[in-house]
Amino acid sequence: MFGHPDNGNFMGVLEVISEFDPFLKKHIEKFGNAAKGKPSYLSSTTCLEFIELMGERIVSDIIDQIKIAKYFSIIVDSTPDVTHTDQLTFIVRYVSLDGCIEESFLKFLPILSHTGESLFHSVLTTLDDMGLDIRNCRGQCYDNAANMSGAYNGLQARIKEHNPLVEWVPSGLQPNINNRIETLKTLCNTRWSAHAQATKALTVNYANIHESLNNIADDLNQNLPTRDEAKSLCKKMEKLENAFVCVMSLKGYVAGLREEFDNFEKEAKEISSSVSQQYKVDKQRQRKRKKHSDEAAETECIQKGRERFRTCVFLAVIDRFVDEMDRRYQSYSGINHTFGFLNNISSVSSDDLHILATNLQKKYTDDLEDDFANKIFQLREFLQGHETTAARGLLQLIRQKKLLSVFPNVDIALRLFMTLPVTNASGERSFSKLSLIKNKLRSTTQQSRLNHLALMSIESDVLQKMDFTSLIKEFSVRKARKKTFN
């Protein structure tokens, strides 16, 4: 009850707010401790109902803006919450009516499977529930895990098969804002791009970590399984192969590094005095394979530990990295070849401009009309007296000069280009809100409440513009107990 020192967080917060809000203070004094059967609208249930109403209104406003924009891209990522439930964040990128690029959060979706097929069905179901047509989707961006960005069975491949116009944009790098003390991280099995980050702390503190593991292994106060595991890890760190991989994974993998094996090996040997100067294979007795009577008498080729490690590990890692870089380069170059000329219309030659504009119109025949190339040339003539030529600036210029009716197809092409995502940073940021809202003290938060609170936090700018008068009227209609009879 109100006024009691142990009335809980909700009532306590209301009491604090009432000190600065005369209306709320008067309402609490009059209805705060009302008898049973008398509505006060001060219960936590009423608060949750109002939160639900605000969350639904935010989603509705965002969906309306997306439908007005027509074209959109999706950004999807997943992470486990405090209860170890995998939450799929769903972000939509679009160009608003005033030409601004928006990336709006829509919901968290609990998932049970991480396969490309399961994620594909989750995305389609979410789009259907939101009333968004996947035929208007023009871009997709995920992390670089195989189930997301796989070329054959990944989510991006399945969506592109469903709608060929959905361009896949590999997620760009997201550098850390602050340089902090390095902490050990787990190594992701599917994201090769994350290997350098995961091993950086290990390499920088290699000798200190080895010493710490030794201390743990010799500490009699530790339990036996912990000491055994520390001893095992300590032995692994003493291997030249492990120190080598640790150093190599921090370097910029390029094809030219295939010839830099000697430098990597030298650096690995010098990383710590505890590292062996020989490969493990060279210390072991060579196994001799039994020869059958019908085999030719040829000398068996036995690779030394150094050559075997170079062939099976060093070159394999570099080749894999080069393949991943090539795959992303092809995606970026394809997008640049399709839309790049929109960033420098004034500097492209007339012949190239006509070819590029025609190719873009042919690719998006349902979106751009046949005279698109002519409109591009008209726009170039118009831009001779203006400094703004980049695609993003052109979007604003067309609106400032009220030229939408003159260059409607050019505006569509620019919106298609600007709709394509750059990174999945918005998805990563939504996880920060997830950890704040559903923490250890609120681990039993229901999914609907989680989504509504996340919407109010992430899309706070939409919340601030909301008309609460109409919201209160809708709330009163829902809570009305009187029935109207004809």
TIGULUM-210663 format. One record per residue (C-alpha): residue number from 1; residue in three letters; x, y, z. Coordinates in nm, 4 decimals. Each point is the difference from the previous one (the first is absolute). Example, Ala and Ser with C-alpha at 12.3 -4.5 7.8 and 13.67 -1.06 7.14 Angstrom:
BEGIN
1 | ala | 1.2300 | -0.4500 | 0.7800
2 | ser | 0.1370 | 0.3440 | -0.0660
end
This chain:
BEGIN
1 | met | 0.0000 | 0.0000 | 0.0000
2 | phe | 0.1065 | 0.3608 | -0.0511
3 | gly | 0.1917 | 0.1527 | 0.2887
4 | his | 0.1435 | -0.3325 | 0.1167
5 | pro | 0.3842 | -0.0251 | -0.0089
6 | asp | -0.0149 | -0.3492 | -0.1544
7 | asn | -0.2577 | 0.0626 | -0.2711
8 | gly | 0.2341 | -0.1004 | -0.2850
9 | asn | 0.1762 | 0.1748 | -0.2858
10 | phe | -0.3113 | 0.0868 | -0.2015
11 | met | -0.1868 | 0.1830 | 0.2758
12 | gly | 0.3236 | 0.1502 | 0.1266
13 | val | 0.0740 | 0.1532 | -0.3399
14 | leu | -0.3550 | 0.1384 | -0.0203
15 | glu | 0.0468 | 0.1624 | 0.3396
16 | val | 0.3254 | 0.1627 | -0.1120
17 | ile | -0.1566 | 0.1301 | -0.3231
18 | ser | -0.3016 | 0.1316 | 0.1898
19 | glu | 0.2296 | 0.2332 | 0.1944
20 | phe | 0.0513 | 0.1914 | -0.3252
21 | asp | -0.3444 | -0.0571 | -0.1559
22 | pro | -0.2935 | 0.1581 | 0.1899
23 | phe | -0.2612 | -0.1832 | -0.2076
24 | leu | 0.1502 | -0.3428 | 0.0746
25 | lys | 0.0434 | 0.0903 | 0.3664
26 | lys | -0.3651 | 0.0983 | 0.0312
27 | his | -0.1083 | -0.3176 | -0.1818
28 | ile | 0.2059 | -0.2201 | 0.2341
29 | glu | -0.1402 | 0.1751 | 0.3069
30 | lys | -0.3546 | -0.0556 | -0.1253
31 | phe | 0.0196 | -0.3463 | -0.1581
32 | gly | 0.3363 | -0.1423 | 0.1111
33 | asn | -0.1303 | -0.2285 | 0.2716
34 | ala | -0.3559 | -0.0341 | -0.1259
35 | ala | -0.2065 | -0.2932 | 0.1159
36 | lys | -0.0483 | -0.3084 | -0.2123
37 | gly | -0.2341 | 0.0552 | -0.2923
38 | lys | 0.0874 | 0.3695 | -0.0411
39 | pro | 0.2235 | 0.0580 | -0.3050
40 | ser | 0.3113 | 0.2112 | 0.0573
41 | tyr | 0.1932 | -0.0776 | -0.3215
42 | leu | 0.3177 | -0.0047 | 0.2079
43 | ser | 0.0658 | -0.3733 | -0.0115
44 | ser | 0.2966 | -0.1567 | -0.1771
45 | thr | -0.2452 | -0.1813 | -0.2284
46 | thr | -0.1381 | 0.3302 | -0.1253
47 | cys | 0.3551 | 0.1231 | -0.0554
48 | leu | 0.0832 | -0.3093 | -0.2063
49 | glu | -0.3147 | 0.0473 | -0.2076
50 | phe | 0.1006 | 0.3567 | -0.0764
51 | ile | 0.3545 | -0.1120 | -0.0889
52 | glu | -0.1505 | -0.2555 | -0.2367
53 | leu | -0.2147 | 0.2697 | -0.1588
54 | met | 0.3013 | 0.2289 | -0.0522
55 | gly | 0.2073 | -0.2832 | -0.1474
56 | glu | -0.2748 | -0.0900 | -0.2445
57 | arg | -0.0359 | 0.3651 | -0.1034
58 | ile | 0.3770 | 0.0305 | -0.0618
59 | val | -0.0005 | -0.3092 | -0.2229
60 | ser | -0.3062 | 0.1274 | -0.1831
61 | asp | 0.1639 | 0.3387 | -0.0670
62 | ile | 0.3204 | -0.1638 | -0.1264
63 | ile | -0.1890 | -0.2415 | -0.2254
64 | asp | -0.1971 | 0.2912 | -0.1453
65 | gln | 0.3249 | 0.1806 | -0.0819
66 | ile | 0.1453 | -0.3122 | -0.1628
67 | lys | -0.3086 | -0.0485 | -0.2137
68 | ile | 0.0181 | 0.3623 | -0.1139
69 | ala | 0.3682 | -0.0484 | -0.0880
70 | lys | -0.0923 | -0.3311 | -0.1737
71 | tyr | 0.3572 | -0.1302 | -0.0310
72 | phe | 0.1855 | -0.1363 | 0.3014
73 | ser | 0.2884 | -0.2211 | 0.1075
74 | ile | 0.0245 | -0.2383 | 0.2935
75 | ile | 0.2752 | -0.0315 | 0.2602
76 | val | -0.0145 | -0.3174 | 0.2082
77 | asp | 0.2259 | -0.1270 | 0.2766
78 | ser | -0.0342 | -0.2241 | 0.3039
79 | thr | 0.1401 | -0.0306 | 0.3505
80 | pro | -0.0912 | -0.1969 | 0.3150
81 | asp | -0.1705 | 0.1917 | 0.2801
82 | val | 0.0504 | -0.0479 | 0.3727
83 | thr | -0.2206 | -0.3131 | -0.0043
84 | his | 0.2035 | -0.1476 | -0.2887
85 | thr | -0.2881 | 0.0504 | -0.2426
86 | asp | 0.1241 | 0.1025 | -0.3426
87 | gln | -0.1565 | 0.3326 | -0.0944
88 | leu | -0.0152 | 0.0981 | -0.3670
89 | thr | 0.0002 | 0.3775 | -0.0428
90 | phe | -0.1890 | 0.1350 | -0.2997
91 | ile | 0.1044 | 0.3390 | -0.1425
92 | val | -0.1416 | 0.1662 | -0.3121
93 | arg | 0.1867 | 0.2664 | -0.1992
94 | tyr | -0.1894 | 0.2370 | -0.2261
95 | val | -0.0037 | 0.3580 | -0.1303
96 | ser | -0.2625 | 0.2183 | 0.1653
97 | leu | -0.2256 | 0.2440 | -0.1810
98 | asp | 0.2370 | 0.2905 | 0.0717
99 | gly | 0.2971 | -0.1879 | -0.1488
100 | cys | 0.1637 | -0.1067 | 0.3273
101 | ile | 0.1396 | -0.3513 | 0.0387
102 | glu | -0.1635 | -0.1865 | 0.2872
103 | glu | 0.0870 | -0.3300 | 0.1677
104 | ser | -0.2916 | -0.0957 | 0.2236
105 | phe | -0.0236 | -0.2820 | 0.2516
106 | leu | -0.3179 | -0.2076 | -0.0238
107 | lys | 0.0279 | -0.2921 | 0.2408
108 | phe | 0.1990 | -0.2721 | 0.1722
109 | leu | -0.0956 | -0.3477 | -0.1138
110 | pro | 0.0908 | -0.3119 | 0.2046
111 | ile | 0.1398 | -0.2761 | -0.2209
112 | leu | 0.0625 | -0.3680 | 0.0624
113 | ser | 0.2137 | -0.0777 | -0.3047
114 | his | 0.2874 | 0.1797 | -0.1719
115 | thr | -0.0234 | -0.1700 | -0.3385
116 | gly | -0.0402 | 0.2143 | -0.3092
117 | glu | -0.3377 | -0.1559 | -0.0739
118 | ser | -0.1355 | 0.0674 | 0.3495
119 | leu | 0.1215 | 0.3606 | -0.0049
120 | phe | -0.1523 | 0.0456 | -0.3456
121 | his | -0.3431 | -0.1076 | 0.1253
122 | ser | 0.0368 | 0.2268 | 0.3045
123 | val | 0.0768 | 0.2999 | -0.2219
124 | leu | -0.2890 | -0.0728 | -0.2379
125 | thr | -0.2430 | -0.0476 | 0.2892
126 | thr | 0.1101 | 0.3269 | 0.1595
127 | leu | -0.0428 | 0.1918 | -0.3254
128 | asp | -0.3475 | -0.1493 | -0.0493
129 | asp | -0.1023 | 0.0847 | 0.3564
130 | met | 0.1171 | 0.3582 | -0.0520
131 | gly | -0.1853 | 0.0299 | -0.3291
132 | leu | 0.3206 | 0.0541 | -0.1984
133 | asp | 0.0341 | -0.1487 | -0.3476
134 | ile | 0.3322 | -0.1757 | -0.0576
135 | arg | -0.0321 | 0.0933 | -0.3681
136 | asn | 0.0829 | 0.3563 | 0.1069
137 | cys | 0.3106 | -0.1125 | 0.1880
138 | arg | 0.3193 | 0.1123 | -0.1759
139 | gly | 0.2816 | -0.0781 | 0.2424
140 | gln | 0.1133 | -0.2260 | 0.2833
141 | cys | 0.2894 | 0.0171 | 0.2447
142 | tyr | 0.1102 | -0.2556 | 0.2591
143 | asp | 0.3149 | -0.1034 | 0.1789
144 | asn | 0.2423 | -0.2236 | -0.1856
145 | ala | -0.1040 | -0.3305 | 0.1564
146 | ala | -0.0671 | -0.2801 | -0.2485
147 | asn | -0.3645 | -0.0426 | 0.1008
148 | met | -0.0612 | 0.3695 | -0.0687
149 | ser | 0.2228 | 0.0887 | -0.2936
150 | gly | 0.0622 | -0.3433 | -0.1525
151 | ala | -0.0001 | 0.0052 | -0.3801
152 | tyr | -0.2093 | -0.3171 | -0.0358
153 | asn | -0.2044 | -0.0815 | 0.3113
154 | gly | 0.0380 | 0.3236 | 0.1945
155 | leu | -0.2820 | 0.2410 | 0.0758
156 | gln | 0.1177 | 0.2457 | -0.2640
157 | ala | 0.0012 | -0.2679 | -0.2713
158 | arg | -0.3531 | -0.1158 | 0.0853
159 | ile | -0.1388 | 0.3531 | 0.0009
160 | lys | 0.1741 | 0.0823 | -0.3265
161 | glu | -0.1506 | -0.3150 | -0.1486
162 | his | -0.3428 | 0.1210 | 0.1142
163 | asn | 0.0615 | 0.3540 | -0.1312
164 | pro | 0.3006 | 0.0429 | -0.2357
165 | leu | -0.0015 | 0.3793 | 0.0483
166 | val | 0.1034 | -0.0276 | 0.3663
167 | glu | 0.3695 | 0.0922 | -0.0006
168 | trp | 0.2185 | -0.1530 | 0.2686
169 | val | 0.2370 | 0.2479 | 0.1656
170 | pro | 0.2739 | -0.1557 | 0.2174
171 | ser | 0.0163 | 0.1585 | 0.3418
172 | gly | 0.2816 | 0.2525 | 0.0275
173 | leu | 0.2415 | 0.0305 | 0.2885
174 | gln | -0.1180 | 0.1591 | 0.3235
175 | pro | 0.3104 | 0.1336 | 0.1804
176 | asn | 0.0010 | 0.0296 | 0.3771
177 | ile | -0.0673 | 0.3509 | 0.1266
178 | asn | 0.2355 | -0.0348 | 0.2949
179 | asn | 0.3297 | -0.1843 | 0.0282
180 | arg | -0.0233 | -0.1922 | 0.3230
181 | ile | 0.1972 | -0.2655 | 0.1811
182 | glu | 0.0035 | -0.3141 | -0.2084
183 | thr | -0.2135 | -0.2847 | 0.1328
184 | leu | -0.0109 | -0.3556 | -0.1266
185 | lys | -0.2887 | -0.0805 | -0.2346
186 | thr | -0.1479 | -0.3194 | -0.1375
187 | leu | 0.0877 | -0.0937 | -0.3580
188 | cys | -0.2971 | -0.0114 | -0.2391
189 | asn | -0.0047 | -0.3126 | -0.2181
190 | thr | -0.1894 | 0.1547 | -0.2920
191 | arg | 0.1152 | 0.3607 | -0.0236
192 | trp | 0.3507 | 0.0073 | -0.1387
193 | ser | -0.0004 | 0.3810 | 0.0073
194 | ala | -0.0210 | -0.0108 | 0.3811
195 | his | 0.3071 | -0.2201 | 0.0500
196 | ala | 0.2445 | 0.2920 | 0.0184
197 | gln | -0.2018 | 0.1719 | 0.2725
198 | ala | -0.0346 | -0.3208 | 0.1971
199 | thr | 0.3747 | -0.0702 | 0.0034
200 | lys | 0.1299 | 0.3550 | 0.0459
201 | ala | -0.0164 | -0.0113 | 0.3790
202 | leu | 0.1644 | -0.3424 | 0.0058
203 | thr | 0.2941 | 0.1129 | -0.2134
204 | val | 0.0650 | 0.3250 | 0.1865
205 | asn | 0.0002 | -0.1748 | 0.3394
206 | tyr | 0.1324 | -0.3398 | -0.1085
207 | ala | 0.2821 | -0.0253 | 0.2538
208 | asn | -0.2127 | 0.1352 | 0.2878
209 | ile | -0.2842 | -0.2404 | -0.0768
210 | his | 0.2432 | -0.2915 | -0.0124
211 | glu | 0.1399 | 0.1003 | 0.3388
212 | ser | -0.3498 | 0.0364 | 0.1477
213 | leu | -0.0990 | -0.3451 | -0.1206
214 | asn | 0.3148 | -0.1414 | 0.1575
215 | asn | -0.0899 | 0.1633 | 0.3308
216 | ile | -0.3526 | -0.1428 | -0.0148
217 | ala | 0.1336 | -0.3473 | -0.0805
218 | asp | 0.2326 | 0.0140 | 0.3044
219 | asp | -0.2566 | 0.1539 | 0.2368
220 | leu | -0.1127 | -0.2666 | 0.2467
221 | asn | -0.2970 | 0.2143 | 0.1019
222 | gln | -0.1569 | -0.0533 | -0.3437
223 | asn | -0.2096 | -0.3086 | -0.0624
224 | leu | 0.1514 | -0.2850 | -0.1999
225 | pro | -0.1984 | 0.0483 | -0.3290
226 | thr | 0.1012 | 0.3677 | -0.0119
227 | arg | 0.3670 | -0.0825 | 0.0571
228 | asp | -0.0064 | -0.2729 | -0.2644
229 | glu | -0.1625 | 0.2305 | -0.2565
230 | ala | 0.2517 | 0.2770 | 0.0733
231 | lys | 0.2871 | -0.2467 | -0.0372
232 | ser | -0.1398 | -0.1223 | -0.3319
233 | leu | -0.0398 | 0.3553 | -0.1339
234 | cys | 0.3494 | 0.0841 | 0.1182
235 | lys | 0.1472 | -0.2889 | -0.1995
236 | lys | -0.1926 | 0.1075 | -0.3094
237 | met | 0.1376 | 0.3530 | 0.0282
238 | glu | 0.3523 | -0.1399 | 0.0065
239 | lys | -0.0457 | -0.1449 | -0.3499
240 | leu | 0.1515 | 0.2006 | -0.2832
241 | glu | -0.3022 | -0.0776 | -0.2188
242 | asn | -0.2428 | 0.1724 | 0.2364
243 | ala | 0.2177 | 0.3071 | 0.0456
244 | phe | 0.0406 | 0.0160 | -0.3769
245 | val | -0.3752 | -0.0059 | -0.0702
246 | cys | -0.0564 | 0.2616 | 0.2687
247 | val | 0.2405 | 0.2457 | -0.1626
248 | met | -0.1037 | -0.0765 | -0.3563
249 | ser | -0.3692 | 0.0587 | 0.0680
250 | leu | 0.0721 | 0.3628 | 0.0892
251 | lys | 0.1534 | 0.0866 | -0.3332
252 | gly | -0.1763 | 0.1337 | -0.3025
253 | tyr | -0.0535 | -0.3122 | -0.2038
254 | val | 0.0801 | 0.0727 | -0.3596
255 | ala | 0.1196 | -0.2248 | -0.2759
256 | gly | 0.3548 | 0.1383 | 0.0257
257 | leu | 0.0358 | -0.1358 | 0.3525
258 | arg | 0.0379 | -0.3481 | -0.1415
259 | glu | 0.3676 | 0.0857 | -0.0373
260 | glu | 0.0358 | 0.1402 | 0.3530
261 | phe | 0.0050 | -0.3310 | 0.1843
262 | asp | 0.3572 | 0.0474 | 0.1260
263 | asn | -0.0821 | 0.3359 | 0.1586
264 | phe | -0.3060 | -0.1383 | 0.1761
265 | glu | 0.1982 | -0.2974 | 0.1269
266 | lys | 0.2755 | 0.2228 | 0.1339
267 | glu | -0.2490 | 0.2212 | 0.1818
268 | ala | -0.1786 | -0.3026 | 0.1456
269 | lys | 0.3259 | -0.1387 | 0.1400
270 | glu | 0.0762 | 0.3331 | 0.1663
271 | ile | -0.3459 | 0.0513 | 0.1511
272 | ser | 0.1020 | -0.1704 | 0.3255
273 | ser | 0.2928 | -0.1977 | 0.1376
274 | ser | -0.2432 | -0.2781 | 0.0939
275 | val | -0.0759 | -0.0767 | -0.3666
276 | ser | 0.1828 | -0.2976 | -0.1457
277 | gln | 0.2389 | 0.0648 | -0.2884
278 | gln | -0.1060 | -0.3197 | -0.1768
279 | tyr | -0.3240 | -0.1260 | -0.1483
280 | lys | -0.1745 | -0.2822 | 0.1826
281 | val | 0.0290 | -0.2383 | -0.2958
282 | asp | 0.3795 | 0.0336 | -0.0027
283 | lys | 0.0161 | -0.1222 | 0.3598
284 | gln | -0.1983 | -0.3151 | -0.0675
285 | arg | 0.1161 | -0.3255 | -0.1495
286 | gln | -0.0879 | -0.0198 | -0.3681
287 | arg | -0.2649 | -0.2584 | -0.0782
288 | lys | 0.0766 | -0.2430 | -0.2790
289 | arg | -0.2882 | -0.1123 | -0.2123
290 | lys | -0.0175 | -0.3684 | -0.0781
291 | lys | 0.0514 | -0.0680 | -0.3702
292 | his | -0.1910 | -0.2680 | -0.1879
293 | ser | 0.1631 | -0.2462 | -0.2332
294 | asp | -0.1521 | 0.1525 | -0.3153
295 | glu | 0.1163 | 0.3564 | 0.0733
296 | ala | 0.2826 | 0.1610 | -0.1928
297 | ala | 0.3245 | 0.0419 | 0.1857
298 | glu | -0.0147 | 0.3783 | 0.0300
299 | thr | 0.1428 | 0.2107 | 0.2762
300 | glu | -0.2754 | 0.1320 | 0.2264
301 | cys | -0.0178 | 0.3791 | 0.0170
302 | ile | 0.0111 | 0.1081 | 0.3624
303 | gln | -0.0580 | 0.3666 | 0.0744
304 | lys | 0.1820 | 0.1679 | 0.2829
305 | gly | -0.2064 | 0.1732 | 0.2667
306 | arg | 0.0777 | 0.3427 | -0.1439
307 | glu | -0.1081 | -0.0856 | -0.3539
308 | arg | -0.3089 | -0.1891 | 0.1161
309 | phe | -0.1117 | 0.2938 | 0.2144
310 | arg | 0.0648 | 0.2435 | -0.2855
311 | thr | -0.2061 | -0.2075 | -0.2447
312 | cys | -0.2881 | -0.1160 | 0.2185
313 | val | -0.0475 | 0.3034 | 0.2234
314 | phe | 0.1791 | 0.3145 | -0.1193
315 | leu | -0.0947 | -0.0165 | -0.3681
316 | ala | -0.3473 | -0.1373 | 0.0774
317 | val | -0.0824 | 0.2957 | 0.2256
318 | ile | 0.1274 | 0.2558 | -0.2506
319 | asp | -0.1906 | -0.1612 | -0.2865
320 | arg | -0.3200 | -0.0018 | 0.2056
321 | phe | 0.0461 | 0.3634 | 0.0907
322 | val | 0.0629 | 0.0958 | -0.3618
323 | asp | -0.3150 | -0.1886 | -0.1058
324 | glu | -0.2069 | 0.1870 | 0.2592
325 | met | 0.1447 | 0.3327 | -0.1095
326 | asp | -0.0702 | -0.0812 | -0.3640
327 | arg | -0.3606 | -0.0866 | 0.0800
328 | arg | -0.0550 | 0.3297 | 0.1765
329 | tyr | 0.1866 | 0.1928 | -0.2665
330 | gln | -0.2265 | -0.1458 | -0.2657
331 | ser | -0.3052 | 0.1120 | 0.1955
332 | tyr | 0.1334 | 0.3528 | 0.0536
333 | ser | 0.1232 | 0.0358 | -0.3581
334 | gly | -0.3339 | -0.1240 | -0.1356
335 | ile | -0.1886 | 0.2645 | 0.1980
336 | asn | 0.2492 | 0.2681 | -0.1019
337 | his | -0.0285 | -0.0983 | -0.3654
338 | thr | -0.3791 | 0.0243 | 0.0198
339 | phe | -0.0426 | 0.3193 | 0.2040
340 | gly | 0.3457 | 0.1602 | 0.0151
341 | phe | -0.0603 | 0.2496 | -0.2798
342 | leu | -0.2709 | 0.1680 | 0.2113
343 | asn | 0.2770 | 0.1330 | 0.2256
344 | asn | 0.1803 | 0.1808 | -0.2823
345 | ile | -0.2505 | 0.0716 | -0.2749
346 | ser | 0.1838 | 0.3173 | -0.1027
347 | ser | 0.3387 | -0.1664 | -0.0520
348 | val | -0.1052 | -0.3154 | -0.1892
349 | ser | 0.0368 | 0.0165 | -0.3785
350 | ser | -0.3197 | 0.0251 | -0.2032
351 | asp | 0.0446 | -0.3413 | -0.1611
352 | asp | 0.0688 | -0.1749 | 0.3307
353 | leu | -0.2820 | 0.1864 | 0.1711
354 | his | -0.2482 | -0.1108 | -0.2640
355 | ile | 0.1134 | -0.3634 | 0.0238
356 | leu | -0.0063 | -0.0060 | 0.3814
357 | ala | -0.3392 | 0.1701 | 0.0213
358 | thr | -0.1455 | -0.2371 | -0.2595
359 | asn | 0.1352 | -0.3036 | 0.1862
360 | leu | -0.1518 | 0.1244 | 0.3258
361 | gln | -0.3380 | 0.0501 | -0.1676
362 | lys | 0.0104 | -0.3488 | -0.1492
363 | lys | 0.0780 | -0.1531 | 0.3389
364 | tyr | -0.2882 | 0.1818 | 0.1698
365 | thr | -0.2531 | -0.0010 | -0.2816
366 | asp | -0.2929 | -0.0065 | 0.2429
367 | asp | 0.1318 | 0.3053 | 0.1854
368 | leu | 0.1536 | 0.2232 | -0.2695
369 | glu | -0.1573 | 0.1154 | -0.3251
370 | asp | 0.1602 | -0.0259 | -0.3440
371 | asp | 0.0995 | 0.3696 | -0.0138
372 | phe | 0.2147 | -0.0277 | 0.3139
373 | ala | 0.3258 | 0.0568 | -0.1923
374 | asn | -0.1365 | 0.3222 | -0.1525
375 | lys | -0.1005 | 0.1267 | 0.3438
376 | ile | 0.3520 | -0.0654 | 0.1279
377 | phe | 0.1428 | 0.2222 | -0.2743
378 | gln | -0.2536 | 0.2707 | 0.0826
379 | leu | 0.1011 | -0.0159 | 0.3642
380 | arg | 0.3674 | 0.0305 | -0.0931
381 | glu | -0.0747 | 0.3201 | -0.1892
382 | phe | -0.1850 | 0.1318 | 0.3022
383 | leu | 0.2915 | -0.0832 | 0.2339
384 | gln | 0.2501 | 0.2174 | -0.1866
385 | gly | -0.0773 | 0.2905 | 0.2314
386 | his | 0.0022 | -0.2058 | 0.3207
387 | glu | 0.2769 | -0.1512 | 0.2113
388 | thr | -0.2031 | -0.2978 | 0.1249
389 | thr | 0.0483 | -0.3030 | -0.2246
390 | ala | 0.0146 | -0.2975 | 0.2426
391 | ala | -0.3075 | -0.2229 | 0.0157
392 | arg | -0.0946 | 0.0907 | 0.3562
393 | gly | 0.0274 | 0.3709 | -0.0724
394 | leu | -0.2053 | -0.0368 | -0.3167
395 | leu | -0.2871 | -0.1459 | 0.2017
396 | gln | -0.0103 | 0.3129 | 0.2137
397 | leu | 0.0532 | 0.2336 | -0.2956
398 | ile | -0.2934 | -0.1440 | -0.1947
399 | arg | -0.2248 | 0.0615 | 0.3007
400 | gln | 0.1361 | 0.3447 | 0.0767
401 | lys | -0.0545 | 0.1130 | -0.3594
402 | lys | -0.3372 | -0.1804 | -0.0152
403 | leu | 0.1033 | -0.2049 | -0.3034
404 | leu | -0.1693 | -0.3296 | 0.0898
405 | ser | -0.2541 | 0.0452 | -0.2776
406 | val | 0.2796 | 0.0805 | -0.2485
407 | phe | 0.2367 | -0.2870 | 0.0883
408 | pro | -0.2212 | -0.2719 | 0.1555
409 | asn | 0.2014 | -0.2901 | -0.1450
410 | val | 0.3314 | 0.1528 | 0.1046
411 | asp | -0.1376 | 0.0340 | 0.3516
412 | ile | -0.1032 | -0.3664 | -0.0035
413 | ala | 0.3493 | -0.1044 | -0.1135
414 | leu | 0.1600 | 0.2075 | 0.2754
415 | arg | -0.2337 | -0.1492 | 0.2605
416 | leu | 0.0807 | -0.3512 | -0.1221
417 | phe | 0.3697 | 0.0778 | 0.0423
418 | met | -0.0333 | 0.1648 | 0.3421
419 | thr | -0.2247 | -0.2813 | 0.1233
420 | leu | 0.2880 | -0.2483 | -0.0230
421 | pro | 0.1518 | -0.0518 | 0.3482
422 | val | 0.3678 | 0.0546 | 0.0743
423 | thr | 0.0481 | -0.1936 | 0.3264
424 | asn | -0.2119 | -0.1840 | 0.2533
425 | ala | 0.1078 | 0.2449 | 0.2722
426 | ser | -0.3633 | 0.0852 | 0.0783
427 | gly | -0.0604 | -0.3647 | 0.0824
428 | glu | 0.3012 | -0.0066 | 0.2304
429 | arg | -0.1181 | 0.3164 | 0.1756
430 | ser | -0.3418 | -0.1535 | 0.0603
431 | phe | 0.1735 | -0.2779 | 0.1956
432 | ser | 0.1265 | 0.2629 | 0.2449
433 | lys | -0.3600 | 0.0955 | 0.0728
434 | leu | -0.0915 | -0.3675 | 0.0268
435 | ser | 0.2586 | -0.0543 | 0.2739
436 | leu | -0.1219 | 0.3094 | 0.1873
437 | ile | -0.3695 | -0.0871 | -0.0169
438 | lys | 0.0175 | -0.3756 | 0.0520
439 | asn | 0.2676 | -0.0251 | 0.2653
440 | lys | 0.0489 | -0.2418 | 0.2880
441 | leu | -0.2565 | 0.1825 | 0.2129
442 | arg | -0.2602 | -0.0112 | -0.2791
443 | ser | 0.0789 | -0.3377 | -0.1518
444 | thr | -0.3670 | -0.1043 | 0.0017
445 | thr | -0.1071 | 0.2921 | -0.2192
446 | gln | -0.2508 | -0.1200 | -0.2581
447 | gln | 0.0816 | 0.0343 | -0.3689
448 | ser | -0.2768 | 0.2518 | -0.0720
449 | arg | 0.1080 | 0.2263 | 0.2850
450 | leu | 0.3642 | -0.0303 | -0.1095
451 | asn | -0.0899 | 0.1133 | -0.3516
452 | his | -0.2130 | 0.2919 | 0.1179
453 | leu | 0.2652 | 0.1279 | 0.2410
454 | ala | 0.2716 | -0.0457 | -0.2642
455 | leu | -0.2068 | 0.1976 | -0.2507
456 | met | -0.0489 | 0.2850 | 0.2481
457 | ser | 0.3734 | 0.0068 | 0.0741
458 | ile | 0.1481 | -0.0503 | -0.3476
459 | glu | -0.2600 | 0.2050 | -0.1878
460 | ser | -0.0203 | 0.2750 | 0.2618
461 | asp | -0.0141 | 0.2692 | -0.2710
462 | val | -0.3254 | -0.1518 | -0.1298
463 | leu | -0.1329 | -0.0180 | 0.3561
464 | gln | 0.0722 | 0.3684 | 0.0619
465 | lys | -0.2005 | 0.1008 | -0.3083
466 | met | -0.2964 | -0.2165 | 0.0967
467 | asp | -0.3413 | 0.1596 | 0.0555
468 | phe | -0.0864 | -0.1149 | 0.3522
469 | thr | -0.3462 | 0.1560 | -0.0138
470 | ser | -0.1190 | -0.2529 | -0.2566
471 | leu | 0.1904 | -0.2714 | 0.1873
472 | ile | -0.1840 | 0.0790 | 0.3234
473 | lys | -0.3331 | -0.0038 | -0.1828
474 | glu | 0.0803 | -0.3423 | -0.1434
475 | phe | 0.0984 | -0.1206 | 0.3463
476 | ser | -0.3273 | 0.1274 | 0.1468
477 | val | -0.1992 | -0.1798 | -0.2707
478 | arg | 0.1765 | -0.3257 | 0.0820
479 | lys | -0.0641 | 0.0397 | 0.3725
480 | ala | -0.3631 | 0.1161 | -0.0316
481 | arg | -0.2365 | -0.2306 | 0.1875
482 | lys | -0.3270 | 0.1558 | -0.1118
483 | lys | -0.1773 | -0.1645 | -0.2902
484 | thr | -0.1856 | 0.1987 | -0.2634
485 | phe | -0.3378 | -0.1421 | -0.1010
486 | asn | -0.1935 | 0.1055 | -0.3063
end
